[in-house]
Amino acid sequence: MKNVILGLIVLLTLGVEAVENSDYELNGYIRGTYHIHDIKNDKKYEDDAIGGKLHYETPSYEGMKLGTSLYFTSKLFNDDNSDIIPLRGEYEKSYTILGELYLEGKLGETRLKIGRQELNTPFADMDDIGMVPNTFEGLTLVNNDVENLELFVGQINKMSGVGAEVVDEFTRVNGSDNMQIVGATYSGIDKVTLDAWYNRLKNAEIDGIAYLASNYEDNFQNYNYALGLQYAHQSYLLGEDTEVFGAKLDLGFQNLGVILTGAYNKINGNVASSGFGGGPFFSASEFLVIDNAGKDTHTKSFGVELDASTLGVNDLTLGLGKMYIETEDKKKASEFDVCASYAINEKLIIDMVYAYLKPETVGIRNAEHLHVYVNYNF
């Protein structure tokens, strides 16, 4: 705990005094959280943690720069870590990990990054739902030579973090075969974004994931809306493959500060996977994802979000969400979420999530979950 307190003092001191008017980049956050997991036919789990991230990146020299991020987390009062959302290590009450350590080079419109790094692709992402997000070790290349087109190539060897096999160590992704990723994002059509990605996982249970997505956004008068379509094909090394089709609609009423959302996913064939992170699928909730739905099924989710400034309460956002799963044999599972986010100022934000789950039909115990996060960003 003494190391954590010292770390907080260092983070605050460096964050406040060292960033201004410099050629290097220094930023991060301090995060505290409290969790309650009340699980049916089990006990009530209580857990908390305090931690943060310190990121430093050198100035660029001849197109080259070094970057590093240190993450740490420790218990405060409770350490009943039920593994629902791991807040600390596998066995330790606290840990520190060098989640990023990379060399980045830029030549023209091409950027090459080698080493440990944050990653946000459809099936490999940070999934920052706990104290330490997923980070990945490998090589990534991004090219923007063609106007409105971004190309991505990655060789991913290891990962650590909240969704990793071992949260507090970098361990292999798919053994010695690792994971290869190629992707393209095109934004040259007015109001439209197109994505195409492929993850290769030689000899893994799911040895390939192809993904296509499109998104259209527009507004008229006091309304804005977004339409999305997605398709994923996941090939199993043994057994039937999986196809996932998805659609979503978001509709915003600017004068009311209200956003309505709806999403649907159809799963044909085998069980779908979100990959190494939270996944890209439209219908989702705080806990349930389409991975839980099983074979030949469908999921849907609905939500409403309110910007409370329209009611005279500035910097407060409220949300309600509901996800439904209907299994192959017509059994139903659901989750109801209540969310709130309050920005005390530009740097200090409080987030709260309450989730009520009834997913026994898909092999998960009914439960109520409460999470509160306090984030100070610098």
Secondary structure, DSSP 8 states (H G I E B T S, - for coil): -HHHHHHHHHHHHHHHHSSTT-SSEEEEEEEEEEEEEEETTS-EEEEEEEEEEEEEE---BTTEEEEEEEEEEE-SS-B---SSS--S-SS-SEEEEEEEEEEEEEETTEEEEEEEE--EETTEE---SSSS--EEEEEEEEE--STTEEEEEEEEEEEESTTSSSTTS-EESSGGG-EEEEEEEEEEETTEEEEEEEEE-TTSSEEEEEEEEEEEEEEETTEEEEEEEEEEEEEESSS--EEEEEEEEEEEETTTTEEEEEEEEEEEES-----BSS---SS--SS--GGGG-SSEEEEEEEEEEEGGGGT-TTEEEEEEEEEEE-TTS-EEEEEEEEEEEESSSSEEEEEEEEEEE-GGGT---EEEEEEEEEEE-
